[in-house]
Every structure is written in structure tokens, then in C-alpha cells.
Amino acid sequence: MSFGFRKSFSSGPFRMTFSKSGISLSAGAGGTRLTAGPRGTHVSFSKGGFSYRTRVDTPGRNPIASQPTPRQQEPTERPARQ
């Protein structure tokens, strides 16, 4: 079993949460909430014990990490032997 840490502060419809994975901000009222944090942006709805959550942003791609690393080509000509 592992332990975690999470602390949140609320003011009106806004909430700021500090956890091991980072800081997230959320806003909402009446069972609807929009959350932005290190795992993306989500919208959630809940009513009467039922809930629904979906991601509203597309996962970002790191263009540098997705490019293959160029291989160093070996020289095609060999130096002449003397």
C-alpha cells in the first residue's frame, strides 16, 4: 500500500489543489466542474451519485521527442593505403 498527499484550498466556486503530481485549478458549481492541471484539462458532471468526466484538451505531443534521432553515416570512401 502506498501513501499520497493532497491539500486543497477553496474560495467560492474556485479550488486550488496541491498534490504529489503538481498543482491543479478548478472552478464550478452545482455538480459541474472544469479542472486544469498537470494531467490535462477535464470537465466533470455529477448528480445523484452518478458522475461523468472527460478530457477536453488533446494530449500534447513533444515534437522533439517524436522525431527519430539521425544516424551518423559512415564514410563511403576508405582512405587510400600507402
PDB file of N, CA, C and O in Angstrom:
ATOM      1  N   MET A   1       0.840  -1.157   0.000  1.00  0.00           N
ATOM      2  CA  MET A   1       0.000   0.000   0.000  1.00  0.00           C
ATOM      3  C   MET A   1       0.899   1.238   0.000  1.00  0.00           C
ATOM      4  O   MET A   1       1.907   1.277   0.705  1.00  0.00           O
ATOM      5  N   SER A   2       0.534   2.243  -0.788  1.00  0.00           N
ATOM      6  CA  SER A   2       1.320   3.476  -0.833  1.00  0.00           C
ATOM      7  C   SER A   2       0.498   4.626  -0.281  1.00  0.00           C
ATOM      8  O   SER A   2      -0.732   4.589  -0.271  1.00  0.00           O
ATOM      9  N   PHE A   3       1.195   5.632   0.172  1.00  0.00           N
ATOM     10  CA  PHE A   3       0.542   6.801   0.727  1.00  0.00           C
ATOM     11  C   PHE A   3       0.757   7.986  -0.198  1.00  0.00           C
ATOM     12  O   PHE A   3       1.757   8.048  -0.912  1.00  0.00           O
ATOM     13  N   GLY A   4      -0.175   8.922  -0.185  1.00  0.00           N
ATOM     14  CA  GLY A   4      -0.075  10.112  -1.013  1.00  0.00           C
ATOM     15  C   GLY A   4      -0.380  11.346  -0.188  1.00  0.00           C
ATOM     16  O   GLY A   4      -0.700  11.260   0.998  1.00  0.00           O
ATOM     17  N   PHE A   5      -0.277  12.472  -0.826  1.00  0.00           N
ATOM     18  CA  PHE A   5      -0.552  13.739  -0.162  1.00  0.00           C
ATOM     19  C   PHE A   5      -1.350  14.615  -1.111  1.00  0.00           C
ATOM     20  O   PHE A   5      -1.032  14.713  -2.296  1.00  0.00           O
ATOM     21  N   ARG A   6      -2.393  15.254  -0.582  1.00  0.00           N
ATOM     22  CA  ARG A   6      -3.164  16.207  -1.360  1.00  0.00           C
ATOM     23  C   ARG A   6      -3.774  17.216  -0.397  1.00  0.00           C
ATOM     24  O   ARG A   6      -4.349  16.844   0.626  1.00  0.00           O
ATOM     25  N   LYS A   7      -3.643  18.492  -0.731  1.00  0.00           N
ATOM     26  CA  LYS A   7      -4.195  19.562   0.085  1.00  0.00           C
ATOM     27  C   LYS A   7      -4.893  20.539  -0.841  1.00  0.00           C
ATOM     28  O   LYS A   7      -4.313  20.958  -1.843  1.00  0.00           O
ATOM     29  N   SER A   8      -6.125  20.910  -0.526  1.00  0.00           N
ATOM     30  CA  SER A   8      -6.850  21.834  -1.386  1.00  0.00           C
ATOM     31  C   SER A   8      -7.355  23.022  -0.580  1.00  0.00           C
ATOM     32  O   SER A   8      -7.632  22.929   0.616  1.00  0.00           O
ATOM     33  N   PHE A   9      -7.463  24.148  -1.292  1.00  0.00           N
ATOM     34  CA  PHE A   9      -7.988  25.382  -0.727  1.00  0.00           C
ATOM     35  C   PHE A   9      -9.125  25.846  -1.614  1.00  0.00           C
ATOM     36  O   PHE A   9      -8.999  25.867  -2.839  1.00  0.00           O
ATOM     37  N   SER A  10     -10.247  26.224  -0.991  1.00  0.00           N
ATOM     38  CA  SER A  10     -11.413  26.650  -1.754  1.00  0.00           C
ATOM     39  C   SER A  10     -11.802  28.063  -1.396  1.00  0.00           C
ATOM     40  O   SER A  10     -11.637  28.511  -0.261  1.00  0.00           O
ATOM     41  N   SER A  11     -12.326  28.759  -2.399  1.00  0.00           N
ATOM     42  CA  SER A  11     -12.867  30.102  -2.201  1.00  0.00           C
ATOM     43  C   SER A  11     -13.984  30.288  -3.212  1.00  0.00           C
ATOM     44  O   SER A  11     -13.732  30.490  -4.400  1.00  0.00           O
ATOM     45  N   GLY A  12     -15.220  30.219  -2.737  1.00  0.00           N
ATOM     46  CA  GLY A  12     -16.359  30.321  -3.654  1.00  0.00           C
ATOM     47  C   GLY A  12     -16.370  29.136  -4.598  1.00  0.00           C
ATOM     48  O   GLY A  12     -16.218  27.997  -4.158  1.00  0.00           O
ATOM     49  N   PRO A  13     -16.546  29.381  -5.894  1.00  0.00           N
ATOM     50  CA  PRO A  13     -16.589  28.270  -6.857  1.00  0.00           C
ATOM     51  C   PRO A  13     -15.206  27.795  -7.296  1.00  0.00           C
ATOM     52  O   PRO A  13     -15.111  26.918  -8.155  1.00  0.00           O
ATOM     53  N   PHE A  14     -14.138  28.346  -6.735  1.00  0.00           N
ATOM     54  CA  PHE A  14     -12.778  28.014  -7.158  1.00  0.00           C
ATOM     55  C   PHE A  14     -12.099  27.112  -6.139  1.00  0.00           C
ATOM     56  O   PHE A  14     -12.336  27.218  -4.936  1.00  0.00           O
ATOM     57  N   ARG A  15     -11.241  26.214  -6.647  1.00  0.00           N
ATOM     58  CA  ARG A  15     -10.475  25.318  -5.783  1.00  0.00           C
ATOM     59  C   ARG A  15      -9.068  25.188  -6.344  1.00  0.00           C
ATOM     60  O   ARG A  15      -8.890  25.035  -7.552  1.00  0.00           O
ATOM     61  N   MET A  16      -8.070  25.247  -5.471  1.00  0.00           N
ATOM     62  CA  MET A  16      -6.674  25.017  -5.843  1.00  0.00           C
ATOM     63  C   MET A  16      -6.199  23.809  -5.054  1.00  0.00           C
ATOM     64  O   MET A  16      -6.337  23.759  -3.832  1.00  0.00           O
ATOM     65  N   THR A  17      -5.634  22.832  -5.766  1.00  0.00           N
ATOM     66  CA  THR A  17      -5.208  21.586  -5.142  1.00  0.00           C
ATOM     67  C   THR A  17      -3.717  21.382  -5.354  1.00  0.00           C
ATOM     68  O   THR A  17      -3.215  21.507  -6.471  1.00  0.00           O
ATOM     69  N   PHE A  18      -3.016  21.068  -4.275  1.00  0.00           N
ATOM     70  CA  PHE A  18      -1.596  20.750  -4.312  1.00  0.00           C
ATOM     71  C   PHE A  18      -1.458  19.260  -4.038  1.00  0.00           C
ATOM     72  O   PHE A  18      -1.990  18.753  -3.050  1.00  0.00           O
ATOM     73  N   SER A  19      -0.744  18.558  -4.913  1.00  0.00           N
ATOM     74  CA  SER A  19      -0.536  17.132  -4.712  1.00  0.00           C
ATOM     75  C   SER A  19       0.860  16.756  -5.189  1.00  0.00           C
ATOM     76  O   SER A  19       1.622  17.600  -5.660  1.00  0.00           O
ATOM     77  N   LYS A  20       1.175  15.486  -5.058  1.00  0.00           N
ATOM     78  CA  LYS A  20       2.480  14.993  -5.465  1.00  0.00           C
ATOM     79  C   LYS A  20       2.717  15.207  -6.962  1.00  0.00           C
ATOM     80  O   LYS A  20       3.850  15.446  -7.380  1.00  0.00           O
ATOM     81  N   SER A  21       1.663  15.123  -7.766  1.00  0.00           N
ATOM     82  CA  SER A  21       1.830  15.259  -9.216  1.00  0.00           C
ATOM     83  C   SER A  21       1.807  16.701  -9.695  1.00  0.00           C
ATOM     84  O   SER A  21       2.094  16.949 -10.866  1.00  0.00           O
ATOM     85  N   GLY A  22       1.475  17.665  -8.838  1.00  0.00           N
ATOM     86  CA  GLY A  22       1.501  19.071  -9.244  1.00  0.00           C
ATOM     87  C   GLY A  22       0.346  19.869  -8.677  1.00  0.00           C
ATOM     88  O   GLY A  22      -0.342  19.437  -7.752  1.00  0.00           O
ATOM     89  N   ILE A  23       0.149  21.048  -9.256  1.00  0.00           N
ATOM     90  CA  ILE A  23      -0.901  21.968  -8.817  1.00  0.00           C
ATOM     91  C   ILE A  23      -2.019  21.962  -9.854  1.00  0.00           C
ATOM     92  O   ILE A  23      -1.754  22.027 -11.054  1.00  0.00           O
ATOM     93  N   SER A  24      -3.266  21.884  -9.397  1.00  0.00           N
ATOM     94  CA  SER A  24      -4.395  21.959 -10.313  1.00  0.00           C
ATOM     95  C   SER A  24      -5.364  23.022  -9.836  1.00  0.00           C
ATOM     96  O   SER A  24      -5.491  23.280  -8.639  1.00  0.00           O
ATOM     97  N   LEU A  25      -6.042  23.632 -10.788  1.00  0.00           N
ATOM     98  CA  LEU A  25      -7.037  24.652 -10.517  1.00  0.00           C
ATOM     99  C   LEU A  25      -8.364  24.188 -11.077  1.00  0.00           C
ATOM    100  O   LEU A  25      -8.416  23.628 -12.172  1.00  0.00           O
ATOM    101  N   SER A  26      -9.438  24.415 -10.337  1.00  0.00           N
ATOM    102  CA  SER A  26     -10.746  24.032 -10.836  1.00  0.00           C
ATOM    103  C   SER A  26     -11.782  25.070 -10.429  1.00  0.00           C
ATOM    104  O   SER A  26     -11.629  25.783  -9.438  1.00  0.00           O
ATOM    105  N   ALA A  27     -12.839  25.130 -11.226  1.00  0.00           N
ATOM    106  CA  ALA A  27     -13.945  26.054 -10.967  1.00  0.00           C
ATOM    107  C   ALA A  27     -15.237  25.370 -11.360  1.00  0.00           C
ATOM    108  O   ALA A  27     -15.285  24.618 -12.333  1.00  0.00           O
ATOM    109  N   GLY A  28     -16.285  25.638 -10.594  1.00  0.00           N
ATOM    110  CA  GLY A  28     -17.583  25.067 -10.935  1.00  0.00           C
ATOM    111  C   GLY A  28     -18.541  25.136  -9.772  1.00  0.00           C
ATOM    112  O   GLY A  28     -18.160  25.444  -8.643  1.00  0.00           O
ATOM    113  N   ALA A  29     -19.787  24.843 -10.069  1.00  0.00           N
ATOM    114  CA  ALA A  29     -20.836  24.844  -9.052  1.00  0.00           C
ATOM    115  C   ALA A  29     -21.964  23.932  -9.530  1.00  0.00           C
ATOM    116  O   ALA A  29     -22.107  23.674 -10.725  1.00  0.00           O
ATOM    117  N   GLY A  30     -22.750  23.455  -8.590  1.00  0.00           N
ATOM    118  CA  GLY A  30     -23.920  22.654  -8.937  1.00  0.00           C
ATOM    119  C   GLY A  30     -23.612  21.335  -9.618  1.00  0.00           C
ATOM    120  O   GLY A  30     -24.386  20.894 -10.468  1.00  0.00           O
ATOM    121  N   GLY A  31     -22.509  20.694  -9.272  1.00  0.00           N
ATOM    122  CA  GLY A  31     -22.188  19.398  -9.849  1.00  0.00           C
ATOM    123  C   GLY A  31     -21.400  19.459 -11.140  1.00  0.00           C
ATOM    124  O   GLY A  31     -21.094  18.414 -11.716  1.00  0.00           O
ATOM    125  N   THR A  32     -21.060  20.650 -11.616  1.00  0.00           N
ATOM    126  CA  THR A  32     -20.270  20.811 -12.834  1.00  0.00           C
ATOM    127  C   THR A  32     -18.949  21.453 -12.465  1.00  0.00           C
ATOM    128  O   THR A  32     -18.913  22.429 -11.716  1.00  0.00           O
ATOM    129  N   ARG A  33     -17.857  20.902 -12.991  1.00  0.00           N
ATOM    130  CA  ARG A  33     -16.544  21.442 -12.643  1.00  0.00           C
ATOM    131  C   ARG A  33     -15.607  21.334 -13.832  1.00  0.00           C
ATOM    132  O   ARG A  33     -15.608  20.335 -14.552  1.00  0.00           O
ATOM    133  N   LEU A  34     -14.800  22.385 -14.032  1.00  0.00           N
ATOM    134  CA  LEU A  34     -13.751  22.421 -15.048  1.00  0.00           C
ATOM    135  C   LEU A  34     -12.426  22.435 -14.311  1.00  0.00           C
ATOM    136  O   LEU A  34     -12.194  23.295 -13.461  1.00  0.00           O
ATOM    137  N   THR A  35     -11.553  21.486 -14.633  1.00  0.00           N
ATOM    138  CA  THR A  35     -10.287  21.328 -13.927  1.00  0.00           C
ATOM    139  C   THR A  35      -9.124  21.387 -14.911  1.00  0.00           C
ATOM    140  O   THR A  35      -9.150  20.740 -15.958  1.00  0.00           O
ATOM    141  N   ALA A  36      -8.106  22.169 -14.567  1.00  0.00           N
ATOM    142  CA  ALA A  36      -6.879  22.246 -15.368  1.00  0.00           C
ATOM    143  C   ALA A  36      -5.711  21.915 -14.459  1.00  0.00           C
ATOM    144  O   ALA A  36      -5.545  22.528 -13.405  1.00  0.00           O
ATOM    145  N   GLY A  37      -4.900  20.948 -14.864  1.00  0.00           N
ATOM    146  CA  GLY A  37      -3.767  20.536 -14.043  1.00  0.00           C
ATOM    147  C   GLY A  37      -2.721  19.837 -14.878  1.00  0.00           C
ATOM    148  O   GLY A  37      -2.777  19.880 -16.107  1.00  0.00           O
ATOM    149  N   PRO A  38      -1.753  19.184 -14.219  1.00  0.00           N
ATOM    150  CA  PRO A  38      -0.653  18.547 -14.932  1.00  0.00           C
ATOM    151  C   PRO A  38      -1.090  17.360 -15.791  1.00  0.00           C
ATOM    152  O   PRO A  38      -0.340  16.945 -16.675  1.00  0.00           O
ATOM    153  N   ARG A  39      -2.245  16.818 -15.564  1.00  0.00           N
ATOM    154  CA  ARG A  39      -2.733  15.689 -16.365  1.00  0.00           C
ATOM    155  C   ARG A  39      -3.707  16.116 -17.449  1.00  0.00           C
ATOM    156  O   ARG A  39      -4.348  15.270 -18.072  1.00  0.00           O
ATOM    157  N   GLY A  40      -3.827  17.415 -17.683  1.00  0.00           N
ATOM    158  CA  GLY A  40      -4.694  17.908 -18.744  1.00  0.00           C
ATOM    159  C   GLY A  40      -5.882  18.680 -18.201  1.00  0.00           C
ATOM    160  O   GLY A  40      -5.987  18.936 -17.001  1.00  0.00           O
ATOM    161  N   THR A  41      -6.778  19.047 -19.116  1.00  0.00           N
ATOM    162  CA  THR A  41      -7.982  19.788 -18.764  1.00  0.00           C
ATOM    163  C   THR A  41      -9.179  18.849 -18.880  1.00  0.00           C
ATOM    164  O   THR A  41      -9.369  18.193 -19.904  1.00  0.00           O
ATOM    165  N   HIS A  42      -9.980  18.791 -17.820  1.00  0.00           N
ATOM    166  CA  HIS A  42     -11.126  17.891 -17.760  1.00  0.00           C
ATOM    167  C   HIS A  42     -12.376  18.671 -17.386  1.00  0.00           C
ATOM    168  O   HIS A  42     -12.301  19.709 -16.728  1.00  0.00           O
ATOM    169  N   VAL A  43     -13.516  18.165 -17.809  1.00  0.00           N
ATOM    170  CA  VAL A  43     -14.797  18.684 -17.344  1.00  0.00           C
ATOM    171  C   VAL A  43     -15.530  17.504 -16.714  1.00  0.00           C
ATOM    172  O   VAL A  43     -15.503  16.391 -17.239  1.00  0.00           O
ATOM    173  N   SER A  44     -16.182  17.758 -15.588  1.00  0.00           N
ATOM    174  CA  SER A  44     -16.891  16.682 -14.907  1.00  0.00           C
ATOM    175  C   SER A  44     -18.277  17.148 -14.499  1.00  0.00           C
ATOM    176  O   SER A  44     -18.497  18.317 -14.185  1.00  0.00           O
ATOM    177  N   PHE A  45     -19.210  16.194 -14.512  1.00  0.00           N
ATOM    178  CA  PHE A  45     -20.590  16.429 -14.127  1.00  0.00           C
ATOM    179  C   PHE A  45     -20.987  15.350 -13.136  1.00  0.00           C
ATOM    180  O   PHE A  45     -20.647  14.182 -13.323  1.00  0.00           O
ATOM    181  N   SER A  46     -21.697  15.725 -12.089  1.00  0.00           N
ATOM    182  CA  SER A  46     -22.190  14.728 -11.142  1.00  0.00           C
ATOM    183  C   SER A  46     -23.552  15.145 -10.619  1.00  0.00           C
ATOM    184  O   SER A  46     -23.830  16.326 -10.407  1.00  0.00           O
ATOM    185  N   LYS A  47     -24.393  14.137 -10.419  1.00  0.00           N
ATOM    186  CA  LYS A  47     -25.744  14.385  -9.913  1.00  0.00           C
ATOM    187  C   LYS A  47     -26.283  13.083  -9.357  1.00  0.00           C
ATOM    188  O   LYS A  47     -26.270  12.064 -10.047  1.00  0.00           O
ATOM    189  N   GLY A  48     -26.748  13.100  -8.143  1.00  0.00           N
ATOM    190  CA  GLY A  48     -27.406  11.944  -7.543  1.00  0.00           C
ATOM    191  C   GLY A  48     -26.560  10.692  -7.459  1.00  0.00           C
ATOM    192  O   GLY A  48     -27.086   9.588  -7.595  1.00  0.00           O
ATOM    193  N   GLY A  49     -25.263  10.833  -7.238  1.00  0.00           N
ATOM    194  CA  GLY A  49     -24.388   9.673  -7.121  1.00  0.00           C
ATOM    195  C   GLY A  49     -23.788   9.206  -8.433  1.00  0.00           C
ATOM    196  O   GLY A  49     -22.918   8.336  -8.430  1.00  0.00           O
ATOM    197  N   PHE A  50     -24.226   9.755  -9.550  1.00  0.00           N
ATOM    198  CA  PHE A  50     -23.671   9.414 -10.849  1.00  0.00           C
ATOM    199  C   PHE A  50     -22.730  10.515 -11.282  1.00  0.00           C
ATOM    200  O   PHE A  50     -22.977  11.693 -11.023  1.00  0.00           O
ATOM    201  N   SER A  51     -21.656  10.134 -11.936  1.00  0.00           N
ATOM    202  CA  SER A  51     -20.704  11.148 -12.383  1.00  0.00           C
ATOM    203  C   SER A  51     -20.163  10.796 -13.763  1.00  0.00           C
ATOM    204  O   SER A  51     -20.159   9.637 -14.177  1.00  0.00           O
ATOM    205  N   TYR A  52     -19.708  11.830 -14.456  1.00  0.00           N
ATOM    206  CA  TYR A  52     -19.122  11.691 -15.788  1.00  0.00           C
ATOM    207  C   TYR A  52     -17.953  12.642 -15.868  1.00  0.00           C
ATOM    208  O   TYR A  52     -18.062  13.793 -15.444  1.00  0.00           O
ATOM    209  N   ARG A  53     -16.820  12.178 -16.411  1.00  0.00           N
ATOM    210  CA  ARG A  53     -15.642  13.021 -16.556  1.00  0.00           C
ATOM    211  C   ARG A  53     -15.017  12.749 -17.911  1.00  0.00           C
ATOM    212  O   ARG A  53     -14.885  11.596 -18.321  1.00  0.00           O
ATOM    213  N   THR A  54     -14.634  13.808 -18.606  1.00  0.00           N
ATOM    214  CA  THR A  54     -13.999  13.652 -19.908  1.00  0.00           C
ATOM    215  C   THR A  54     -12.912  14.699 -20.088  1.00  0.00           C
ATOM    216  O   THR A  54     -12.954  15.769 -19.481  1.00  0.00           O
ATOM    217  N   ARG A  55     -11.957  14.381 -20.915  1.00  0.00           N
ATOM    218  CA  ARG A  55     -10.858  15.300 -21.199  1.00  0.00           C
ATOM    219  C   ARG A  55     -11.282  16.223 -22.329  1.00  0.00           C
ATOM    220  O   ARG A  55     -11.825  15.764 -23.333  1.00  0.00           O
ATOM    221  N   VAL A  56     -11.038  17.526 -22.175  1.00  0.00           N
ATOM    222  CA  VAL A  56     -11.447  18.480 -23.190  1.00  0.00           C
ATOM    223  C   VAL A  56     -10.296  18.983 -24.031  1.00  0.00           C
ATOM    224  O   VAL A  56     -10.539  19.609 -25.062  1.00  0.00           O
ATOM    225  N   ASP A  57      -9.056  18.742 -23.648  1.00  0.00           N
ATOM    226  CA  ASP A  57      -7.929  19.131 -24.477  1.00  0.00           C
ATOM    227  C   ASP A  57      -7.326  17.880 -25.104  1.00  0.00           C
ATOM    228  O   ASP A  57      -7.521  16.768 -24.613  1.00  0.00           O
ATOM    229  N   THR A  58      -6.607  18.073 -26.173  1.00  0.00           N
ATOM    230  CA  THR A  58      -5.947  16.939 -26.812  1.00  0.00           C
ATOM    231  C   THR A  58      -4.590  16.747 -26.160  1.00  0.00           C
ATOM    232  O   THR A  58      -3.933  17.726 -25.805  1.00  0.00           O
ATOM    233  N   PRO A  59      -4.164  15.514 -25.997  1.00  0.00           N
ATOM    234  CA  PRO A  59      -2.851  15.295 -25.399  1.00  0.00           C
ATOM    235  C   PRO A  59      -1.775  15.949 -26.252  1.00  0.00           C
ATOM    236  O   PRO A  59      -1.737  15.764 -27.468  1.00  0.00           O
ATOM    237  N   GLY A  60      -0.908  16.709 -25.614  1.00  0.00           N
ATOM    238  CA  GLY A  60       0.155  17.387 -26.335  1.00  0.00           C
ATOM    239  C   GLY A  60       1.225  16.413 -26.791  1.00  0.00           C
ATOM    240  O   GLY A  60       1.488  15.402 -26.139  1.00  0.00           O
ATOM    241  N   ARG A  61       1.830  16.731 -27.911  1.00  0.00           N
ATOM    242  CA  ARG A  61       2.932  15.919 -28.409  1.00  0.00           C
ATOM    243  C   ARG A  61       4.187  16.740 -28.364  1.00  0.00           C
ATOM    244  O   ARG A  61       4.187  17.918 -28.721  1.00  0.00           O
ATOM    245  N   ASN A  62       5.242  16.130 -27.931  1.00  0.00           N
ATOM    246  CA  ASN A  62       6.535  16.786 -27.899  1.00  0.00           C
ATOM    247  C   ASN A  62       7.188  16.577 -29.255  1.00  0.00           C
ATOM    248  O   ASN A  62       7.612  15.461 -29.556  1.00  0.00           O
ATOM    249  N   PRO A  63       7.287  17.633 -30.100  1.00  0.00           N
ATOM    250  CA  PRO A  63       7.813  17.418 -31.453  1.00  0.00           C
ATOM    251  C   PRO A  63       9.263  16.960 -31.460  1.00  0.00           C
ATOM    252  O   PRO A  63       9.677  16.277 -32.397  1.00  0.00           O
ATOM    253  N   ILE A  64      10.034  17.305 -30.464  1.00  0.00           N
ATOM    254  CA  ILE A  64      11.431  16.887 -30.421  1.00  0.00           C
ATOM    255  C   ILE A  64      11.520  15.397 -30.111  1.00  0.00           C
ATOM    256  O   ILE A  64      12.322  14.682 -30.712  1.00  0.00           O
ATOM    257  N   ALA A  65      10.700  14.930 -29.178  1.00  0.00           N
ATOM    258  CA  ALA A  65      10.757  13.524 -28.786  1.00  0.00           C
ATOM    259  C   ALA A  65      10.190  12.609 -29.863  1.00  0.00           C
ATOM    260  O   ALA A  65      10.565  11.437 -29.919  1.00  0.00           O
ATOM    261  N   SER A  66       9.300  13.102 -30.719  1.00  0.00           N
ATOM    262  CA  SER A  66       8.683  12.238 -31.718  1.00  0.00           C
ATOM    263  C   SER A  66       9.546  12.063 -32.960  1.00  0.00           C
ATOM    264  O   SER A  66       9.283  11.170 -33.765  1.00  0.00           O
ATOM    265  N   GLN A  67      10.573  12.898 -33.134  1.00  0.00           N
ATOM    266  CA  GLN A  67      11.436  12.771 -34.295  1.00  0.00           C
ATOM    267  C   GLN A  67      12.511  11.729 -34.031  1.00  0.00           C
ATOM    268  O   GLN A  67      13.099  11.694 -32.950  1.00  0.00           O
ATOM    269  N   PRO A  68      12.768  10.874 -35.028  1.00  0.00           N
ATOM    270  CA  PRO A  68      13.831   9.887 -34.823  1.00  0.00           C
ATOM    271  C   PRO A  68      15.187  10.586 -34.803  1.00  0.00           C
ATOM    272  O   PRO A  68      15.392  11.605 -35.463  1.00  0.00           O
ATOM    273  N   THR A  69      16.091  10.022 -34.042  1.00  0.00           N
ATOM    274  CA  THR A  69      17.422  10.616 -33.973  1.00  0.00           C
ATOM    275  C   THR A  69      18.188  10.280 -35.242  1.00  0.00           C
ATOM    276  O   THR A  69      18.169   9.131 -35.683  1.00  0.00           O
ATOM    277  N   PRO A  70      18.859  11.254 -35.838  1.00  0.00           N
ATOM    278  CA  PRO A  70      19.591  10.970 -37.076  1.00  0.00           C
ATOM    279  C   PRO A  70      20.798  10.082 -36.794  1.00  0.00           C
ATOM    280  O   PRO A  70      21.504  10.263 -35.802  1.00  0.00           O
ATOM    281  N   ARG A  71      21.017   9.127 -37.680  1.00  0.00           N
ATOM    282  CA  ARG A  71      22.170   8.245 -37.531  1.00  0.00           C
ATOM    283  C   ARG A  71      23.367   8.885 -38.206  1.00  0.00           C
ATOM    284  O   ARG A  71      23.235   9.566 -39.223  1.00  0.00           O
ATOM    285  N   GLN A  72      24.516   8.661 -37.637  1.00  0.00           N
ATOM    286  CA  GLN A  72      25.731   9.158 -38.267  1.00  0.00           C
ATOM    287  C   GLN A  72      26.118   8.172 -39.366  1.00  0.00           C
ATOM    288  O   GLN A  72      26.214   6.964 -39.146  1.00  0.00           O
ATOM    289  N   GLN A  73      26.334   8.721 -40.535  1.00  0.00           N
ATOM    290  CA  GLN A  73      26.691   7.863 -41.649  1.00  0.00           C
ATOM    291  C   GLN A  73      28.194   7.624 -41.654  1.00  0.00           C
ATOM    292  O   GLN A  73      28.995   8.521 -41.387  1.00  0.00           O
ATOM    293  N   GLU A  74      28.537   6.408 -41.961  1.00  0.00           N
ATOM    294  CA  GLU A  74      29.954   6.078 -42.058  1.00  0.00           C
ATOM    295  C   GLU A  74      30.474   6.577 -43.394  1.00  0.00           C
ATOM    296  O   GLU A  74      29.731   6.601 -44.374  1.00  0.00           O
ATOM    297  N   PRO A  75      31.731   6.975 -43.449  1.00  0.00           N
ATOM    298  CA  PRO A  75      32.270   7.442 -44.733  1.00  0.00           C
ATOM    299  C   PRO A  75      32.217   6.332 -45.772  1.00  0.00           C
ATOM    300  O   PRO A  75      32.523   5.175 -45.484  1.00  0.00           O
ATOM    301  N   THR A  76      31.824   6.705 -46.986  1.00  0.00           N
ATOM    302  CA  THR A  76      31.689   5.702 -48.040  1.00  0.00           C
ATOM    303  C   THR A  76      33.028   5.375 -48.682  1.00  0.00           C
ATOM    304  O   THR A  76      33.201   4.280 -49.217  1.00  0.00           O
ATOM    305  N   GLU A  77      33.971   6.294 -48.641  1.00  0.00           N
ATOM    306  CA  GLU A  77      35.277   6.048 -49.232  1.00  0.00           C
ATOM    307  C   GLU A  77      36.280   5.764 -48.124  1.00  0.00           C
ATOM    308  O   GLU A  77      36.297   6.423 -47.085  1.00  0.00           O
ATOM    309  N   ARG A  78      37.098   4.783 -48.373  1.00  0.00           N
ATOM    310  CA  ARG A  78      38.145   4.488 -47.412  1.00  0.00           C
ATOM    311  C   ARG A  78      39.391   5.237 -47.824  1.00  0.00           C
ATOM    312  O   ARG A  78      39.651   5.401 -49.016  1.00  0.00           O
ATOM    313  N   PRO A  79      40.161   5.692 -46.862  1.00  0.00           N
ATOM    314  CA  PRO A  79      41.404   6.373 -47.242  1.00  0.00           C
ATOM    315  C   PRO A  79      42.338   5.412 -47.959  1.00  0.00           C
ATOM    316  O   PRO A  79      42.382   4.227 -47.629  1.00  0.00           O
ATOM    317  N   ALA A  80      43.086   5.913 -48.940  1.00  0.00           N
ATOM    318  CA  ALA A  80      43.997   5.080 -49.736  1.00  0.00           C
ATOM    319  C   ALA A  80      45.148   4.627 -48.858  1.00  0.00           C
ATOM    320  O   ALA A  80      45.667   5.391 -48.044  1.00  0.00           O
ATOM    321  N   ARG A  81      45.543   3.361 -49.034  1.00  0.00           N
ATOM    322  CA  ARG A  81      46.656   2.828 -48.265  1.00  0.00           C
ATOM    323  C   ARG A  81      47.959   3.243 -48.929  1.00  0.00           C
ATOM    324  O   ARG A  81      48.065   3.270 -50.155  1.00  0.00           O
ATOM    325  N   GLN A  82      48.901   3.552 -48.142  1.00  0.00           N
ATOM    326  CA  GLN A  82      50.201   3.981 -48.686  1.00  0.00           C
ATOM    327  C   GLN A  82      51.268   2.987 -48.399  1.00  0.00           C
ATOM    328  O   GLN A  82      52.420   3.189 -48.783  1.00  0.00           O
TER     329      GLN A  82
END
